[in-house]
Amino acid sequence: MTDIRHIAADSYNYKTFDAVIVGSGPSGSIVARTLAEKGCHVAVLEYGGLVSPGAMLGPHQAAYGKALTSNGPADGNPWTACCVGGGMRFYNAITFRYRQADLSASQYLTTDMEIDWPITLQDLEPYYLEIEHLLEISGADGFPSFPASPRGLMLSDAMQELGIRSKSIPLAIRPPGTNKGCIKCSACDELACPTDARASVLARSILDDSALPGTISVIYGCFVNRIEMRNDGRAETLECYVPLSSELIRIPVERVIVCANAIQSAALMLRSKSGHAPKGIGNESGLVGRGLSFKISGYSVGYMEPADPSSGAFAPHWGPHASVYTDEFYEHNDVPCRFGGLIYEANFPSPAANVGRVRLHYIAGEEPWSHNRVVLDEAVDQHGIPCIRFEYRNSENDRARMNFLADRADDILRHLGASRVEREPSFQGKGGSHLHGTMRAGSDPRTSVVDSRGRVHGFTNIHVMDGSVMNFAGNSNPAHTLLANARRMAMSLK
Ligand SMILES: Cc1cc2nc3c(=O)[nH]c(=O)nc-3n(C[C@H](O)[C@H](O)[C@H](O)COP(=O)(O)OP(=O)(O)OC[C@H]3O[C@@H](n4cnc5c(N)ncnc54)[C@H](O)[C@@H]3O)c2cc1C
């Protein structure tokens, strides 16, 4: 059984770990599991704490540091979620596979960086299948589809009438009525599932080492500040800050695998300057932190006529955040650049907040430009750690692609009978829950930071296996691909 404990309660002999993983989100957890399956003894270091069932993301995140944004104020969010289990504790369990176009987006988009992935869909295929079974993804091989919500059914009808194909979203949530299925206790968005019907790294045993030949130890409450090097250029120790005791400690490493999210992973590499890496680990070409991608996305809200209070749109919403979507505009001649994204149902996080309203989300991967990046500011936080700053702006292509998707979402809501449609303000450049691209993968150290297996060019025992290595962010939600790709990379380790 996996040992999960606060670092202050720790009595480990750190020298026994074969690998130390930074971050316990889905990427770090699947890497830990894969190595434990191979018989390795693995430590996972996590800054955030344990999350109670039913906890909400907002208050839970408030304790963790903000980032500076282009205009100066510290109003950026550099976390997906900071806790044991990472963003998957609060996610919406939307688990699409990526398409070949996501891995070879240069046919559609313009950029000054590597955008195509150094692997194909065939390389991911076996790992997608494994993850679908592990998470019990609805609609995948033998698992029942998740039934559409009442709003989902209405949206689906409206789309069909407009000639837009609608589909059922693959969800890593056991459907209601199945064994340990969803009990529709609330509206799921930004909520830690109280029943484990929704898959997380804890709810589906990803982090559980029972019956595995190796072991996993999760040590939380410590912030990995720097990777320190030996004279021969191998990573030797991790310098960690423990806020509880205000102490710096050192944990020896045989191998370090960074899975901290595309912002935090890049910041850790930039903080880790040494004689061997004077500009930070992997940053000889100045690429670490560049190509930061948050996804271009937004929401349209349709306000329904009170004249029809019997409509399903006047009931509160309980259950998954989203159940239906359209991919009609993923690759489509009418979309700017011929490359759009998804539009899907997106219920508000509180059941009652949905009364009289229907909301749609549109989402696509943005062009990864080198001027969009994570840097370390001269300012330091209350622990003396350099503040993270984002520099980010959307391209004209991206604005045009997003406006196209927003217009189609508005069309659907109007067709549904909305008397008024409003677009929620968008906070592009201030963080997001889909983080990608700051340590690009490829074979050439001049244009990439890691190789196709996640090893940092020029270093033998330092790897990155999270969204940082995704050259294009993808036009859909990334968790399934993050898990599949991290497992693929971890499988390649000797
Ligand atoms: C509300 C919400 C809804 C979402 N819905 C979906 C969805 O429906 N479908 C989907 O595909 N995706 C969704 N996502 C995104 C998804 O959760 C993320 O893509 C995914 O969690 C990223 O996994 P990761 O392991 O790479 O990083 P993370 O989940 O961010 O995990 C990284 C972990 O590393 C820790 N860490 C970072 N830096 C350090 C450090 N220096 N020292 C120690 N620990 C550190 C962090 O605290 C964190 O726990 C959602 C996210 C949120 C927040």
Ligand as a Chemical Component Dictionary entry (heavy atoms), coordinates in Angstrom:
data_LIG
# 
_chem_comp.id                   LIG 
_chem_comp.type                 NON-POLYMER 
_chem_comp.pdbx_formal_charge   0 
_chem_comp.three_letter_code    LIG 
# 
loop_
_chem_comp_atom.comp_id 
_chem_comp_atom.atom_id 
_chem_comp_atom.alt_atom_id 
_chem_comp_atom.type_symbol 
_chem_comp_atom.charge 
_chem_comp_atom.model_Cartn_x 
_chem_comp_atom.model_Cartn_y 
_chem_comp_atom.model_Cartn_z 
_chem_comp_atom.pdbx_ordinal 
LIG C1  C1  C 0 -10.959 22.607 -12.554 1  
LIG C2  C2  C 0 -10.188 21.812 -13.566 2  
LIG C3  C3  C 0 -10.863 21.064 -14.512 3  
LIG C4  C4  C 0 -10.149 20.317 -15.452 4  
LIG N1  N1  N 0 -10.837 19.505 -16.294 5  
LIG C5  C5  C 0 -10.154 18.726 -17.169 6  
LIG C6  C6  C 0 -10.848 17.796 -17.983 7  
LIG O1  O1  O 0 -12.054 17.639 -17.897 8  
LIG N2  N2  N 0 -10.118 17.052 -18.860 9  
LIG C7  C7  C 0 -8.755  17.186 -18.975 10 
LIG O2  O2  O 0 -8.166  16.518 -19.813 11 
LIG N3  N3  N 0 -8.086  18.049 -18.180 12 
LIG C8  C8  C 0 -8.731  18.795 -17.280 13 
LIG N4  N4  N 0 -8.052  19.633 -16.445 14 
LIG C9  C9  C 0 -6.601  19.726 -16.622 15 
LIG C10 C10 C 0 -5.869  18.563 -15.972 16 
LIG O3  O3  O 0 -6.240  18.477 -14.631 17 
LIG C11 C11 C 0 -4.370  18.805 -16.114 18 
LIG O4  O4  O 0 -4.044  18.827 -17.483 19 
LIG C12 C12 C 0 -3.550  17.746 -15.422 20 
LIG O5  O5  O 0 -3.842  17.697 -14.049 21 
LIG C13 C13 C 0 -2.071  18.020 -15.600 22 
LIG O6  O6  O 0 -1.383  16.957 -15.003 23 
LIG P1  P1  P 0 0.134   17.062 -14.526 24 
LIG O7  O7  O 0 0.421   15.872 -13.714 25 
LIG O8  O8  O 0 0.995   17.278 -15.711 26 
LIG O9  O9  O 0 0.208   18.388 -13.666 27 
LIG P2  P2  P 0 -0.593  18.773 -12.358 28 
LIG O10 O10 O 0 -1.871  18.081 -12.293 29 
LIG O11 O11 O 0 -0.570  20.261 -12.304 30 
LIG O12 O12 O 0 0.326   18.199 -11.198 31 
LIG C14 C14 C 0 1.579   18.756 -10.891 32 
LIG C15 C15 C 0 1.810   18.640 -9.397  33 
LIG O13 O13 O 0 3.146   19.058 -9.127  34 
LIG C16 C16 C 0 3.164   19.817 -7.938  35 
LIG N5  N5  N 0 4.341   20.702 -7.996  36 
LIG C17 C17 C 0 4.543   21.698 -8.870  37 
LIG N6  N6  N 0 5.737   22.285 -8.640  38 
LIG C18 C18 C 0 6.288   21.634 -7.609  39 
LIG C19 C19 C 0 7.535   21.774 -6.917  40 
LIG N7  N7  N 0 8.454   22.692 -7.294  41 
LIG N8  N8  N 0 7.777   20.945 -5.863  42 
LIG C20 C20 C 0 6.862   19.995 -5.499  43 
LIG N9  N9  N 0 5.680   19.832 -6.132  44 
LIG C21 C21 C 0 5.403   20.628 -7.176  45 
LIG C22 C22 C 0 1.846   20.550 -7.959  46 
LIG O14 O14 O 0 1.473   20.943 -6.651  47 
LIG C23 C23 C 0 0.902   19.526 -8.569  48 
LIG O15 O15 O 0 0.235   18.768 -7.613  49 
LIG C24 C24 C 0 -8.729  20.363 -15.469 50 
LIG C25 C25 C 0 -8.051  21.114 -14.510 51 
LIG C26 C26 C 0 -8.764  21.823 -13.557 52 
LIG C27 C27 C 0 -8.002  22.595 -12.517 53 
# 
loop_
_chem_comp_bond.comp_id 
_chem_comp_bond.atom_id_1 
_chem_comp_bond.atom_id_2 
_chem_comp_bond.value_order 
_chem_comp_bond.pdbx_ordinal 
LIG C1  C2  SING 1  
LIG C2  C3  SING 2  
LIG C2  C26 DOUB 3  
LIG C3  C4  DOUB 4  
LIG C4  N1  SING 5  
LIG C4  C24 SING 6  
LIG N1  C5  DOUB 7  
LIG C5  C6  SING 8  
LIG C5  C8  SING 9  
LIG C6  O1  DOUB 10 
LIG C6  N2  SING 11 
LIG N2  C7  SING 12 
LIG C7  O2  DOUB 13 
LIG C7  N3  SING 14 
LIG N3  C8  DOUB 15 
LIG C8  N4  SING 16 
LIG N4  C9  SING 17 
LIG N4  C24 SING 18 
LIG C9  C10 SING 19 
LIG C10 O3  SING 20 
LIG C10 C11 SING 21 
LIG C11 O4  SING 22 
LIG C11 C12 SING 23 
LIG C12 O5  SING 24 
LIG C12 C13 SING 25 
LIG C13 O6  SING 26 
LIG O6  P1  SING 27 
LIG P1  O7  DOUB 28 
LIG P1  O8  SING 29 
LIG P1  O9  SING 30 
LIG O9  P2  SING 31 
LIG P2  O10 DOUB 32 
LIG P2  O11 SING 33 
LIG P2  O12 SING 34 
LIG O12 C14 SING 35 
LIG C14 C15 SING 36 
LIG C15 O13 SING 37 
LIG C15 C23 SING 38 
LIG O13 C16 SING 39 
LIG C16 N5  SING 40 
LIG C16 C22 SING 41 
LIG N5  C17 SING 42 
LIG N5  C21 SING 43 
LIG C17 N6  DOUB 44 
LIG N6  C18 SING 45 
LIG C18 C19 SING 46 
LIG C18 C21 DOUB 47 
LIG C19 N7  SING 48 
LIG C19 N8  DOUB 49 
LIG N8  C20 SING 50 
LIG C20 N9  DOUB 51 
LIG N9  C21 SING 52 
LIG C22 O14 SING 53 
LIG C22 C23 SING 54 
LIG C23 O15 SING 55 
LIG C24 C25 DOUB 56 
LIG C25 C26 SING 57 
LIG C26 C27 SING 58 
# 
